Amino acid sequence: MTTPLWKRTCIRIAMPVLALILRAGPLHAQMPFYTDDPSVTPTKTLHIEIFDEYDGLQSCQFPAERQNTANFKVNVSPWNGLELDLDFPYLTIERAAGFEGSHGVGDIDDVGNRTE
């Protein structure tokens, strides 16, 4: 007794697809591009951006193995044509077993203003 053609076709398609699914692993990619509006924040508007970047460090950085940088950015426009900015990171360094990690607020930068 022979297998019907439709079953053989399904098996021929399903087996490679199943093999690819079972072999799948995590993908690594860069952060998406961010396009910012270059104009001043609208009046009486609070704009908050938060992003997080998690990096595996090179072996020459041992005992530090991983670094997590959470960045917070706040823009506010108290009146027309003026924008006040504040940008600060929060860093976490994860170290190898037996070494204590560290964390804290990084250098606050971009404290300033922008006008039209």
SVG drawing of the C-alpha trace seen along z (x, -y; Angstrom):
<svg xmlns="http://www.w3.org/2000/svg" viewBox="-4 -81 46 83">
<polyline fill="none" stroke="black" stroke-width="0.4" points="0.0,0.0 1.4,-3.4 1.1,-6.7 -1.1,-9.2 0.6,-12.1 -0.8,-14.8 0.6,-13.1 4.0,-12.7 4.0,-16.4 3.0,-17.5 5.8,-15.4 8.3,-16.8 7.3,-20.4 6.7,-19.8 10.0,-18.0 12.3,-20.9 10.1,-23.4 10.0,-21.4 13.8,-21.1 14.2,-24.8 11.8,-25.5 13.6,-23.1 17.0,-24.5 15.9,-28.2 17.7,-30.2 17.8,-33.8 18.6,-36.4 21.0,-39.3 20.4,-42.7 21.2,-46.3 18.9,-48.9 16.3,-50.2 17.1,-53.6 15.4,-56.4 14.3,-59.5 13.8,-62.5 11.8,-65.6 14.5,-68.4 12.1,-71.1 11.6,-72.4 9.1,-70.4 5.6,-72.0 4.8,-74.5 3.7,-73.0 4.6,-69.5 6.7,-67.0 8.5,-64.5 10.1,-61.4 12.3,-58.8 13.5,-55.6 15.7,-53.0 17.7,-50.1 20.8,-48.5 22.2,-45.2 25.7,-44.3 28.0,-41.3 31.5,-42.6 34.8,-41.4 37.0,-39.0 39.6,-41.7 37.1,-43.4 37.1,-40.4 35.8,-40.1 33.1,-42.3 30.9,-40.2 27.8,-42.1 26.7,-45.8 23.1,-47.1 22.6,-50.8 19.1,-52.2 19.0,-55.8 16.3,-58.3 15.8,-61.6 13.3,-64.3 12.5,-67.3 10.1,-70.0 9.0,-73.3 7.8,-75.8 7.0,-78.4 7.1,-78.9 10.5,-78.5 12.4,-77.1 13.2,-73.5 15.0,-72.2 16.7,-68.9 18.0,-66.4 19.7,-63.1 21.0,-60.5 21.9,-56.8 21.7,-54.2 24.5,-51.6 24.7,-48.0 27.9,-46.0 27.5,-42.2 30.7,-40.4 31.9,-36.8 31.0,-34.6 33.0,-35.6 33.2,-39.3 30.7,-41.9 28.8,-43.7 28.2,-47.5 25.4,-49.9 24.5,-53.5 23.6,-56.7 26.1,-57.6 27.2,-61.1 24.2,-63.4 24.7,-65.1 22.8,-67.2 21.6,-69.5 20.8,-72.5 18.3,-74.3 17.4,-74.7 15.6,-77.6 14.0,-78.1"/>
</svg>
